[in-house]
Amino acid sequence: MEKVLVKYNEDFYYGIMSGLFISTKGELETLKGREADFGSALGKHSEVTTEDAYDYCEIVSEDQDLIHDLLTVFGSNNISGYNPLDYVIGLEDEGEE
C-alpha cells in the first residue's frame, strides 16, 4: 500500500499540537472516531486528549519519491512533532499498530 505524507495540526486550550508523519491511508483512517491521549504534552497537568484526530490531519503529499527520501533521511515515519497514531487509545490491543 502506498504511503502518504501527513500534517497534523490541532488547537487546544493549552496550545497547539502539530506534527509531520508518514503513514498509509489505511493507518490514517484508524484515527476516525478514536480518542488519542497525549498526556501532559502541553505542560504539567494539561491532560491533552482529542476525540477525532483524523479531522485535524491533512495529506500534504503522495509523491512516493519524496516519501522514500524522507524515510531514508529520518529513518522513521515520524518526521517532526506529534504523530497521533502513536497515542490512539486501544489501537495496540486490536493488533492494528
N, C-alpha and C positions, 0 to 999 in steps of 0.2 A: 504494500500500500504506500502511496506517495506521501511524503511529509510536507508540512506547511510551516511557515514562519508566522508566529502569532504574537500580537502585542496585547498585554493585559493592562488595564488602567481603570481603577475604581476609587472613587472619592468616599472616604469615611469621615466620621465626626472628628477623629483624631488626626487625620491626614490622608494622604493618597498612597495606595498600594499600586505598584506597576511592575511590569516585567516583560521580557522578550524571551520567548522559548520556541522550541521546535517540537511538533507532535504530528501524529496522523490526524485526519479529520475524525476518525472513529474515536480516538483517545479524547479529542477535544469535546466531542458530543457527550462523553461520560459526565461532563460538568453540568449538563442540563438538569435542573431541578434538584441538584445535590448541594449540601452545605459544605463549605470549606472553612476550616478553623485555623486561622493564622496565629492564634495565641496572643501574646503581648508584643506583636511585631511593631506596633506604633507607639511603644512606650509602656512602662510599668503599669499594669492593671488595665491596659486598653482592651484586651479580650476581643480581638477583631475576628468577626465571622461574617460570611456572606451567604445568602440563600441560593443565588444562581450566578456564579462567577462567569458562566458561559455568556451571559448578556454583556459582559464587560470585556470580552475577548474579540479581537479583530484579526482576521487573516491578512497579513501585510504582503506576503509573497508565497507563490507556489513554484518559484524558479528552483528547480532541483539542483542546478549547478551552484547557485548561491547557498542553498541549504547544505549541500555537501561540503562546500568550502567552510561554512560556519562550524559544522560538526568537526571538521579537520582541525581548525584553529582552536576552538574552545574545548574539544574533546568531551562535550556534554550537550544534552538537549537544552539545558538552561544556559542562556546567553547572558542575561543580566536580570537583576531584580527577582521578583517572585513568580513562581510557576504554580498557579492554583491547583494543578493536577497533583502536586506534592502534598497538598493539605486537605484533600477531599476526605470527609469522614466516611469510613466503612468501605472504601474502594479496595483496599488490600484484602479485606475479609471475603470479598467476592471473587478474588483472583483476577481482577481486571488491571492491576497495576503492572 
